[in-house]
Amino acid sequence: MKKIPLFKSYVDKSDYKSVLNSLKTGWLTHGSSNLVFEEKFSKYIGSKFSISMNSCTSALECSLKILKKKGEVIIPSWTWVSTANAVLNTGNIPVFADVNINSRNLNAENIEKKINKKTIAVIVVHYAGLPCEMDEIMKLTKKRKISLIEDSAETLGAKWKKNYTGSFGMGCFSFFPTKNITTTEGGMLTINNRKQYLEVKKIIAHGIDHDKKPVFWHREAVLPGHNFRLPNHLAALGISQLKKLNKFNAKRRLIAKRYDNFLKKFEDVFAIQKVSKNLTHSYQMYTCLLKPKLRNNFLFFMKKNGIEVSAHFVPPLHKQNYLKKFCKKKLKNTEYLSRSIVTLPIYPNLKNVDLNRIFKLITKWYEKIKKN
């Protein structure tokens, strides 16, 4: 039985050629392709600067390190562990806020409930390809004088109104194979402050200040940095993939529309996501909600029949053992999502025959539970 994966990167001949040409130069570490990738990425997002690095997690850590202060950072519990780990690994304290059930995102109201004198930043996570509603969030963070960081790992190429995610605050992107474009491992930080940009450039390269170079062999570190750099050939892959991003996202949206239209027939058990006219969705994941008492049964059924489905995220962060101490109260919406969320296969080269097979199996499952 052929398996249909949950995610699948699309890498073609043009991508192979870009990587091969980069390797042939003999420059195997951070190099000229990084600069081109960063410039093109900034132009696409609408940020002044971009810095390519080895992961979105590294971008998140850098965005917190350049704040030059420690304190509490408000984040959703409804996210991947990287968001919380970046907060902890920079010596800060995560404060978990609840999300909206339909968008799965933070909003200004839930953020404001968590702000106090210790708050230094908020990390909004644009979940699964849908941006947060940014106007009120930006007003709030500006008024309360706290830094705004966007975890845009899942939302490359999506907009709130006319602006892309990653252009409102410091934007952190992922190019992991499950994302909208890939460099295998890799990430990007978008930023508008030149001083902070130069600081991050030092952090990702062992803390070396390349301006302090009286002779060409001089290497002086000015801060305790990391090796967060992205190799040149992977940046070359990023350049090639970025050219195809709009086409990839258009295909994702068409597949999502087909899912929406199909699942409407089963609205007594499934709930599809409603998307505001002010938002564009990049559908890094396609998620829907299923009645909690049926969710696990559905996931096991689909998996047994060769369809790679999942539930993002179980458990949510505030329920994970090493993070429980940071959240003593229930997060009602987050906990409901964790019991009801379903992630279905979506990627640009998902074939119609495979999508139709998914639909047939969902229908078969539905008819089966209705009989019981």
ROMIMAR-598806 format. One line per field, with one value per residue (C-alpha): residue number from 1; x negated, y, z; residue in three letters. Coordinates in steps of 0.02 Angstrom, whole numbers, plus 50000, padded with zeros to 5 digits. Layout:
<rs>
num <- NUM:...
u <- X:...
v <- Y:...
w <- Z:...
residuo <- ala:...
</rs>
This chain:
<rs>
num <- 1:2:3:4:5:6:7:8:9:10:11:12:13:14:15:16:17:18:19:20:21:22:23:24:25:26:27:28:29:30:31:32:33:34:35:36:37:38:39:40:41:42:43:44:45:46:47:48:49:50:51:52:53:54:55:56:57:58:59:60:61:62:63:64:65:66:67:68:69:70:71:72:73:74:75:76:77:78:79:80:81:82:83:84:85:86:87:88:89:90:91:92:93:94:95:96:97:98:99:100:101:102:103:104:105:106:107:108:109:110:111:112:113:114:115:116:117:118:119:120:121:122:123:124:125:126:127:128:129:130:131:132:133:134:135:136:137:138:139:140:141:142:143:144:145:146:147:148:149:150:151:152:153:154:155:156:157:158:159:160:161:162:163:164:165:166:167:168:169:170:171:172:173:174:175:176:177:178:179:180:181:182:183:184:185:186:187:188:189:190:191:192:193:194:195:196:197:198:199:200:201:202:203:204:205:206:207:208:209:210:211:212:213:214:215:216:217:218:219:220:221:222:223:224:225:226:227:228:229:230:231:232:233:234:235:236:237:238:239:240:241:242:243:244:245:246:247:248:249:250:251:252:253:254:255:256:257:258:259:260:261:262:263:264:265:266:267:268:269:270:271:272:273:274:275:276:277:278:279:280:281:282:283:284:285:286:287:288:289:290:291:292:293:294:295:296:297:298:299:300:301:302:303:304:305:306:307:308:309:310:311:312:313:314:315:316:317:318:319:320:321:322:323:324:325:326:327:328:329:330:331:332:333:334:335:336:337:338:339:340:341:342:343:344:345:346:347:348:349:350:351:352:353:354:355:356:357:358:359:360:361:362:363:364:365:366:367:368:369:370:371:372
u <- 50000:49928:49907:49953:49834:49889:49757:49643:49514:49513:49334:49307:49165:49142:49112:48986:48896:48886:48811:48689:48630:48600:48503:48395:48333:48246:48321:48409:48447:48538:48506:48569:48731:48781:48770:48876:49004:49016:49037:49174:49261:49263:49335:49471:49520:49499:49367:49208:49094:49096:48970:48963:48920:48932:49109:49260:49217:49051:49143:49259:49111:49022:49178:49184:48997:48991:49121:48981:49098:49177:49354:49518:49562:49744:49769:49911:49912:49982:49815:49663:49538:49410:49503:49495:49319:49254:49328:49249:49082:49061:49092:49271:49436:49577:49751:49886:50038:50194:50239:50395:50475:50509:50343:50239:50145:50113:50214:50187:50315:50232:50059:50109:50172:49995:49897:49815:49660:49549:49607:49471:49543:49684:49654:49807:49813:49901:49972:49974:49969:50098:50032:50085:50193:50052:50126:50184:50031:49915:50011:50001:49815:49774:49881:49808:49631:49597:49507:49604:49531:49620:49597:49636:49565:49729:49788:49672:49764:49922:49986:50081:50166:50030:49875:49786:49752:49577:49593:49685:49554:49400:49448:49384:49404:49371:49315:49332:49392:49573:49582:49640:49463:49313:49125:49130:49084:49083:49165:49172:49189:49267:49231:49244:49118:48941:48855:48947:48911:48724:48736:48821:48689:48560:48664:48684:48497:48414:48427:48292:48291:48231:48213:48073:47948:47782:47706:47793:47753:47823:47975:48042:48202:48295:48435:48472:48547:48603:48576:48752:48697:48782:48663:48646:48718:48874:48897:48885:49026:49124:49104:49170:49316:49365:49397:49532:49612:49764:49799:49781:49900:50028:50033:50050:50198:50285:50264:50328:50481:50517:50503:50620:50751:50742:50748:50901:51000:50954:50980:51066:50894:50763:50737:50636:50536:50612:50489:50519:50515:50368:50261:50178:50138:49981:50042:49878:49999:50181:50270:50451:50542:50629:50740:50618:50702:50674:50503:50389:50497:50483:50294:50268:50386:50298:50125:50176:50230:50067:50108:49980:50087:50044:50098:49995:49972:49991:49952:49951:49798:49876:49920:49742:49651:49504:49618:49764:49690:49708:49897:50009:50174:50273:50264:50438:50427:50253:50305:50460:50355:50237:50384:50465:50335:50299:50159:50188:50060:50020:49873:49857:49835:49978:50061:50248:50256:50181:50296:50446:50385:50378:50557:50618:50541:50616:50786:50761:50713:50862:50985:50908:50927:51104:51153:51081
v <- 50000:50168:50291:50474:50580:50724:50841:50828:50952:50998:50999:51000:51007:51195:51168:51029:51139:51285:51176:51092:51258:51321:51165:51181:51351:51261:51382:51264:51378:51545:51640:51748:51650:51696:51881:51857:51751:51881:52025:51937:51882:52061:52125:51992:52017:52207:52214:52318:52172:51982:51863:51682:51553:51369:51368:51467:51419:51511:51661:51662:51654:51796:51905:51889:51908:52078:52148:52163:52127:51979:51954:51873:51835:51804:51660:51544:51369:51319:51307:51197:51180:51291:51447:51406:51336:51498:51594:51478:51463:51652:51660:51722:51656:51597:51658:51560:51646:51566:51573:51597:51431:51473:51558:51456:51620:51746:51906:52073:52038:51877:51954:52105:51992:51926:52090:52153:52251:52101:52081:52119:52043:51948:51813:51793:51628:51633:51457:51337:51477:51598:51766:51844:52000:52122:52297:52284:52181:52315:52453:52357:52317:52496:52568:52451:52470:52285:52205:52114:51954:51852:51665:51647:51472:51410:51565:51617:51712:51754:51929:52028:52157:52213:52162:51996:51913:51952:52136:52194:52151:52043:51896:51718:51595:51410:51318:51144:51014:51027:51215:51314:51320:51222:51233:51064:51140:51330:51489:51677:51828:51986:52149:52338:52405:52418:52413:52254:52180:52204:52129:51973:51955:51942:51822:51694:51693:51654:51836:51891:52074:52079:52269:52248:52181:52277:52133:51998:51856:51950:51867:51950:51901:52041:51936:51752:51700:51540:51453:51481:51507:51434:51354:51436:51291:51285:51472:51437:51311:51445:51568:51438:51389:51570:51597:51463:51516:51606:51458:51336:51437:51454:51264:51246:51366:51268:51106:51190:51252:51075:51013:51151:51113:50927:50936:51050:50892:50827:50984:50886:50818:50926:51114:51203:51360:51528:51653:51840:51946:52042:51884:51773:51595:51505:51334:51263:51143:51108:51089:51064:51023:50860:50819:50767:50600:50554:50631:50487:50358:50458:50476:50290:50246:50358:50301:50118:50153:50233:50417:50509:50620:50701:50824:50981:50998:50862:50901:51091:51170:51213:51029:50967:50914:51033:51182:51148:51256:51411:51396:51359:51403:51315:51379:51329:51358:51284:51127:51108:51124:50990:50871:50911:50967:50862:50893:50826:50803:50960:51001:51079:50914:50822:50734:50740:50550:50551:50690:50594:50440:50544:50602:50425:50366:50512:50467:50284:50331:50448:50316:50191:50301:50347:50164:50134
w <- 50000:49945:50087:50067:50172:50282:50209:50058:49998:49814:49750:49562:49434:49454:49641:49610:49484:49606:49743:49623:49552:49729:49777:49621:49682:49825:49952:50074:50221:50237:50075:49932:49908:50085:50041:49885:49978:50117:49995:49897:50057:50126:49963:49968:50151:50155:50291:50291:50335:50334:50412:50355:50487:50529:50601:50655:50834:50816:50744:50896:51015:50925:50927:51117:51146:51061:51181:51311:51456:51544:51600:51551:51371:51325:51204:51155:51226:51056:50965:50937:51080:50994:51045:51230:51218:51142:51290:51419:51330:51332:51521:51511:51579:51465:51506:51417:51344:51271:51087:50982:50933:50751:50709:50835:50861:51000:50999:51085:51221:51279:51270:51374:51515:51537:51531:51691:51743:51707:51526:51400:51241:51159:51029:50919:50824:50656:50663:50514:50384:50454:50518:50682:50670:50692:50707:50887:50937:50869:50957:51120:51113:51065:51204:51336:51266:51244:51097:50962:50889:50755:50749:50565:50548:50474:50383:50243:50107:50204:50240:50370:50261:50138:50237:50251:50417:50476:50430:50587:50717:50712:50601:50627:50483:50458:50301:50376:50247:50307:50274:50122:50051:50111:50129:50220:50388:50394:50451:50429:50543:50471:50559:50530:50655:50583:50753:50800:50629:50652:50827:50761:50625:50765:50870:50731:50689:50857:50915:50792:50745:50565:50572:50701:50577:50570:50470:50368:50492:50643:50725:50881:50971:51058:51133:51173:51007:50922:50757:50688:50507:50354:50226:50056:49955:50064:50039:49852:49872:49965:49820:49699:49812:49848:49661:49671:49836:49763:49648:49793:49903:49763:49747:49936:49935:49797:49895:50054:49960:49901:50081:50141:50009:50043:50234:50231:50193:50366:50468:50606:50656:50567:50586:50451:50483:50435:50360:50379:50220:50296:50298:50170:50221:50162:50224:50286:50370:50336:50502:50546:50707:50745:50893:51031:51063:50879:50845:50899:50811:50650:50662:50691:50548:50422:50478:50463:50284:50231:50255:50362:50472:50637:50773:50797:50947:51078:51216:51212:51292:51460:51483:51452:51610:51599:51565:51684:51821:51713:51696:51845:51761:51625:51447:51394:51206:51191:51283:51175:51017:51080:51098:50931:50803:50649:50523:50348:50207:50107:49994:49820:49727:49812:49665:49631:49636:49811:49870:49804:49898:50058:50026:49997:50160:50258:50185:50229:50408:50424:50364:50483:50639:50589:50589:50762
residuo <- met:lys:lys:ile:pro:leu:phe:lys:ser:tyr:val:asp:lys:ser:asp:tyr:lys:ser:val:leu:asn:ser:leu:lys:thr:gly:trp:leu:thr:his:gly:ser:ser:asn:leu:val:phe:glu:glu:lys:phe:ser:lys:tyr:ile:gly:ser:lys:phe:ser:ile:ser:met:asn:ser:cys:thr:ser:ala:leu:glu:cys:ser:leu:lys:ile:leu:lys:lys:lys:gly:glu:val:ile:ile:pro:ser:trp:thr:trp:val:ser:thr:ala:asn:ala:val:leu:asn:thr:gly:asn:ile:pro:val:phe:ala:asp:val:asn:ile:asn:ser:arg:asn:leu:asn:ala:glu:asn:ile:glu:lys:lys:ile:asn:lys:lys:thr:ile:ala:val:ile:val:val:his:tyr:ala:gly:leu:pro:cys:glu:met:asp:glu:ile:met:lys:leu:thr:lys:lys:arg:lys:ile:ser:leu:ile:glu:asp:ser:ala:glu:thr:leu:gly:ala:lys:trp:lys:lys:asn:tyr:thr:gly:ser:phe:gly:met:gly:cys:phe:ser:phe:phe:pro:thr:lys:asn:ile:thr:thr:thr:glu:gly:gly:met:leu:thr:ile:asn:asn:arg:lys:gln:tyr:leu:glu:val:lys:lys:ile:ile:ala:his:gly:ile:asp:his:asp:lys:lys:pro:val:phe:trp:his:arg:glu:ala:val:leu:pro:gly:his:asn:phe:arg:leu:pro:asn:his:leu:ala:ala:leu:gly:ile:ser:gln:leu:lys:lys:leu:asn:lys:phe:asn:ala:lys:arg:arg:leu:ile:ala:lys:arg:tyr:asp:asn:phe:leu:lys:lys:phe:glu:asp:val:phe:ala:ile:gln:lys:val:ser:lys:asn:leu:thr:his:ser:tyr:gln:met:tyr:thr:cys:leu:leu:lys:pro:lys:leu:arg:asn:asn:phe:leu:phe:phe:met:lys:lys:asn:gly:ile:glu:val:ser:ala:his:phe:val:pro:pro:leu:his:lys:gln:asn:tyr:leu:lys:lys:phe:cys:lys:lys:lys:leu:lys:asn:thr:glu:tyr:leu:ser:arg:ser:ile:val:thr:leu:pro:ile:tyr:pro:asn:leu:lys:asn:val:asp:leu:asn:arg:ile:phe:lys:leu:ile:thr:lys:trp:tyr:glu:lys:ile:lys:lys:asn
</rs>
